C-alpha cells in the first residue's frame, strides 16, 4: 500500500506505475507455497470477487507512467514491512528498483509497524488483512471507505491509515452494503474493485490458501469464505 496524501504517491500515475512494476507471480514463487493469485480486496470464493487486473506486471508501462507523472528518473521511497514478510519486501524492492524507484527496505516488528501505520506514518507498506465476516462489505470498508483523512473520520482502517480518501469509492461501499438485489449488488462491487485497482493506493500481492485432506467417510463437509466449518453438520460413514 502507498500513502495517498504524500508526494509522489499522491499522484495516480505514480500509483499505477508502482502497480505495473511489481511481479506478483515472482513473489508467490519466492514464498514457496501456501498462496494463490489475487488482485483485489475480495478474496476468491467470496461473493462479488473480480478476477481481472487493471494494471498487471508491465515494467515498460511503469517507466512510461513515471515519465508521464514527471519522474522519468524515478524517486526514492521507504518500504516498511513486518519481519514475517521480509521475503515479500525484498522481492518488491527489487522490482521497484528495476524501474528506477530507489527503495529503502525497513524490516521491523509487527507491533512497531502497527503503531506507525495507525498514525498514518508510513510511505509504503506491506501487510496482511483478513475479512471479519463472510460478506464483501467486510473488506470493502477497510480497503475502500474513507471520506476524510483527518481525525474526524468515522472509519480509520486501511484506506485512512494510508491517508487516502476517495469519496466516489466511499459512496459505492455504502451503497453496496444495502442493495437487496444480488445481481445489482455484485455489479457495484465489481465496478468498485475496478476503480480501486485503477485509482487506489493498494496492490494485492496474493491470497493465503490452505489444503485439506478429507476421507471418503466424511459427509456434509463445508468450508466457507473464512475457512470456517460448521462441524455440527458433518456426518461420518461406517
Phi and psi in degrees as a GROMACS rama.xvg file:
@    title "Ramachandran Plot"
@    xaxis  label "Phi"
@    yaxis  label "Psi"
@TYPE xy
-117.02  151.616  UNK-2
-70.9279  124.21  UNK-3
-87.5946  -1.2283  UNK-4
-111.227  -30.7815  UNK-5
-92.0897  140.167  UNK-6
-69.7856  149.974  UNK-7
-91.4766  -3.30271  UNK-8
-78.514  3.31236  UNK-9
-76.4642  -9.87356  UNK-10
-91.8732  121.76  UNK-11
-61.1973  -30.8416  UNK-12
-66.4201  -38.2305  UNK-13
-66.439  -41.7187  UNK-14
-62.4425  -40.5318  UNK-15
-66.2745  -34.9849  UNK-16
-64.6553  -44.1878  UNK-17
-60.5585  -44.7162  UNK-18
-62.2295  -41.0975  UNK-19
-70.4627  -21.0287  UNK-20
-81.9165  -18.4004  UNK-21
-98.638  126.342  UNK-22
-95.2027  101.108  UNK-23
-69.7042  -28.0428  UNK-24
-63.6287  -38.8153  UNK-25
-64.9712  -36.1546  UNK-26
-64.868  -45.6897  UNK-27
-63.3609  -38.1716  UNK-28
-65.9115  -39.5739  UNK-29
-66.0603  -34.6976  UNK-30
-68.0616  -38.8725  UNK-31
95.8162  5.92942  UNK-32
137.355  171.761  UNK-33
82.1898  8.71583  UNK-34
-138.286  158.327  UNK-35
-132.39  166.644  UNK-36
-66.5618  137.677  UNK-37
-156.996  137.456  UNK-38
-127.449  17.5768  UNK-39
-150.46  -179.652  UNK-40
-90.6649  -12.0097  UNK-41
-95.9516  118.889  UNK-42
-70.9307  156.633  UNK-43
-58.5326  138.024  UNK-44
98.5198  -16.904  UNK-45
-97.3704  146.231  UNK-46
-54.8922  135.742  UNK-47
92.7165  -0.148741  UNK-48
-61.5292  134.872  UNK-49
-110.632  125.141  UNK-50
-95.23  6.24656  UNK-51
-90.6419  176.609  UNK-52
-146.395  118.896  UNK-53
-73.8514  -34.5543  UNK-54
-132.31  79.1042  UNK-55
-71.2403  173.688  UNK-56
-58.6592  121.245  UNK-57
-161.598  87.3793  UNK-58
-59.8885  -34.3218  UNK-59
-67.216  -39.7312  UNK-60
-63.0081  -38.902  UNK-61
-60.2315  -44.4571  UNK-62
-64.3919  -40.2085  UNK-63
-62.8147  -42.7523  UNK-64
-66.3695  -39.4472  UNK-65
-62.1447  -43.5488  UNK-66
-63.8422  -41.9763  UNK-67
-64.0427  -32.7647  UNK-68
-79.6241  -7.96823  UNK-69
98.7869  15.5292  UNK-70
-125.499  62.4729  UNK-71
-62.9923  -24.303  UNK-72
-102.533  12.1137  UNK-73
80.8183  -161.098  UNK-74
-157.953  178.341  UNK-75
-113.679  139.684  UNK-76
-146.786  152.934  UNK-77
-102.795  122.835  UNK-78
-103.037  116.078  UNK-79
-102.183  130.712  UNK-80
-137.617  149.95  UNK-81
-72.5719  157.156  UNK-82
-59.3745  -28.7298  UNK-83
-80.6134  -2.39668  UNK-84
-119.037  28.1067  UNK-85
-66.3882  -33.205  UNK-86
-62.3283  -47.2493  UNK-87
-59.0661  -42.5189  UNK-88
-62.3431  -41.4556  UNK-89
-64.2089  -42.6345  UNK-90
-67.6179  -45.0163  UNK-91
-60.8045  -43.9871  UNK-92
-55.7242  -45.0345  UNK-93
-63.938  -38.8312  UNK-94
-74.8178  -36.2222  UNK-95
-64.3072  -39.994  UNK-96
-70.8163  -23.1785  UNK-97
-67.0002  -20.9693  UNK-98
-107.061  10.1006  UNK-99
99.7522  7.00854  UNK-100
-93.8454  104.169  UNK-101
-69.4481  120.882  UNK-102
-117.86  117.083  UNK-103
-90.7493  111.373  UNK-104
-86.3297  121.026  UNK-105
-112.093  110.482  UNK-106
-104.502  117.018  UNK-107
-135.906  169.729  UNK-108
-65.1003  147.298  UNK-109
-61.1392  -38.9361  UNK-110
-63.2784  -38.1155  UNK-111
-66.5374  -42.708  UNK-112
-60.4197  -45.2694  UNK-113
-60.0829  -39.3899  UNK-114
-60.2165  -45.3685  UNK-115
-68.0785  -41.1106  UNK-116
-62.2476  -43.7451  UNK-117
-71.1132  -8.8391  UNK-118
-107.07  14.3093  UNK-119
59.0899  36.6551  UNK-120
-102.431  16.4309  UNK-121
-116.47  141.579  UNK-122
-79.3137  -45.4747  UNK-123
-150.914  139.985  UNK-124
-145.926  147.885  UNK-125
-115.16  128.567  UNK-126
-150.011  176.197  UNK-127
-116.981  155.081  UNK-128
-151.078  143.342  UNK-129
-132.32  150.285  UNK-130
-70.1348  145.283  UNK-131
-88.1509  -21.6051  UNK-132
-150.187  159.332  UNK-133
-82.9462  64.6045  UNK-134
-152.238  143.231  UNK-135
-57.7054  -25.6934  UNK-136
-59.8802  -27.5779  UNK-137
-60.8778  -31.7372  UNK-138
-105.109  -24.2296  UNK-139
-61.8813  -41.6903  UNK-140
-63.537  -52.9749  UNK-141
-65.2996  -36.4481  UNK-142
-87.1298  -25.0485  UNK-143
-132.157  -0.936461  UNK-144
-105.631  110.815  UNK-145
-163.783  113.031  UNK-146
-92.8977  -26.2009  UNK-147
-149.029  146.622  UNK-148
-94.1165  5.15726  UNK-149
-82.025  176.301  UNK-150
-66.2332  -18.0722  UNK-151
-77.8045  -3.48642  UNK-152
-58.5845  140.245  UNK-153
-86.4726  -25.5792  UNK-154
-120.812  114.759  UNK-155
-115.302  59.0728  UNK-156
-102.098  -140.703  UNK-157
-63.9908  -47.091  UNK-158
-59.4544  -43.4438  UNK-159
-65.4652  -42.5636  UNK-160
-61.347  -27.5917  UNK-161
-96.3918  13.366  UNK-162
53.9626  47.9119  UNK-163
-127.488  110.246  UNK-164
-108.824  127.537  UNK-165
-133.037  98.1659  UNK-166
-57.2236  -36.9801  UNK-167
-65.5712  -44.8798  UNK-168
-66.1356  -38.1883  UNK-169
-61.1135  -42.7538  UNK-170
-61.1349  -40.3467  UNK-171
-65.7379  -39.7047  UNK-172
-61.4777  -46.9274  UNK-173
-66.9271  -38.8478  UNK-174
-65.0503  -47.3716  UNK-175
-62.1676  -32.4064  UNK-176
-61.9107  -25.5713  UNK-177
-114.491  5.19212  UNK-178
-72.7717  129.398  UNK-179
-87.1375  -35.3141  UNK-180
-72.4466  122.334  UNK-181
-62.6643  -44.911  UNK-182
-65.4961  -41.7812  UNK-183
-64.7306  -40.9  UNK-184
-64.5011  -42.6178  UNK-185
-61.0056  -40.7124  UNK-186
-61.7071  -41.0349  UNK-187
-63.3063  -41.3594  UNK-188
-66.9728  -37.8878  UNK-189
-63.6693  -46.7557  UNK-190
-62.1445  -38.806  UNK-191
-62.5221  -43.9167  UNK-192
-66.2861  -37.3857  UNK-193
-63.2038  -44.0944  UNK-194
-65.6251  -40.4791  UNK-195
-61.182  -43.346  UNK-196
-67.9709  -38.002  UNK-197
-77.9102  -41.5325  UNK-198
-108.05  -24.6549  UNK-199
-73.6348  -172.398  UNK-200
-104.397  -3.21677  UNK-201
-104.112  149.495  UNK-202
-129.019  109.887  UNK-203
-70.7204  132.571  UNK-204
-97.7487  -38.78  UNK-205
-174.461  174.978  UNK-206
-122.022  135.465  UNK-207
-66.2092  146.02  UNK-208
-134.919  159.62  UNK-209
-132.352  154.154  UNK-210
-119.409  134.495  UNK-211
-124.25  139.985  UNK-212
-107.515  123.085  UNK-213
-122.72  129.029  UNK-214
-68.5978  151.099  UNK-215
-63.333  -17.7798  UNK-216
-76.3428  -17.786  UNK-217
-88.2681  129.89  UNK-218
-122.789  159.905  UNK-219
59.7858  30.9009  UNK-220
-79.8251  123.1  UNK-221
-124.821  133.518  UNK-222
-122.434  114.797  UNK-223
-84.7687  -173.889  UNK-224
-62.7601  -21.0765  UNK-225
-101.338  16.5825  UNK-226
56.7047  36.244  UNK-227
-103.155  146.318  UNK-228
-124.866  126.713  UNK-229
-77.0981  91.7858  UNK-230
-61.6486  -26.4087  UNK-231
-68.0168  -15.0266  UNK-232
-90.7213  -13.2262  UNK-233
-72.7195  137.81  UNK-234
-116.041  157.882  UNK-235
-131.445  122.283  UNK-236
-83.1457  149.996  UNK-237
